[in-house]
């Protein structure tokens, strides 16, 4: 993958799983540096984004082919 930072990679992996991003959406998020933009809006004390456990949703059972 083109993401060098391990924390950025974990951010993208988590969001792909939770929000069911397509490959096109993932590419767009990486190209627009969504992780860096998120960090720039965070305060100095909360640098790492919160990682929530994945909850099963309707999308997990019914997926669009």
Buried (B, 14 or more C-beta within 10 A) or exposed (E): EEBEEEEBBBBBBBBBEBEEBEEEEBEEBBEEEBBEEEBEEEEEEEEEBEEEEEEEEEEEEEEEE
